[in-house]
Amino acid sequence: MHELGIVVHVIKQIEQLAKEKNVNKVVELTLEVGEVSGVVKEYFVDAFDWAKKRTEYMKECKLNYITIEGISYCEDCKETFKTTTYGKACPKCGKENTYLITGRDVAIRDVKVI
């Protein structure tokens, strides 16, 4: 379950930022998680709920989990397409000269503090 590792990494970043900025607590965290990142939302949320209880600033933090669609680009016909629907092969030309544009990353979008 790599979700716990990602959660720990994100929490370390947020906790360090909270300490540096002298905030009282982190009340809300918004994450963007790519649908082809390999992260299972239910596992991630469970791991976050478990890990936040062990923090200094995030014990009551609300998690907003936003799924970012996986979009690929075909270099042959210059079209974009939904990766999870069509996979690596372009639905227009059928070639596999494609690459992922969005949907792979986990990124911190917003942090609300008091």
Residue, then its C-alpha position, 0 to 999 in steps of 0.5 A: m500500500h503505497e498510499l501510506g507513503i504518499v500520505v506521510h510525505v504530504i503530511k511532512q511537507i504540510e507540517q514543516l510549512a505550518k511550523e515555518k509559518n507559525v500557524n495554529k493549525v491546518v484546517e483543510l487540505t486539497l489534493e489533486v490526485g491523478e486517476v492513473s497515479g495508482v493511488v486508491k482513493e479509499y486507501f489514501v483517505d483511510a491512511f490520511d485519517w490515521a496519520k493526521k491523528r499523529t501530527e502537531y498541526m493537522k489533527e482536525c484537518k479536512l481532506n478534499y480529494i480531487t481526481i484529475e482525469g488521465i489525458s494522453y496526447c498522440e504525436d502522430c495525429k496531434e489529438t488528445f484522448k482519455t487514457t482510462t478509456y482508450g489506454k495507450a493506443c490513440p482512438k483516432c489513428g490506432k498508433e501508440n506514439t502517445y504520452l500522458i499529459t495529465g493524471r499521473d501526479v499527486a499535488i497539493r492544490d490548497v492548504k487552509v490554516i488558522 
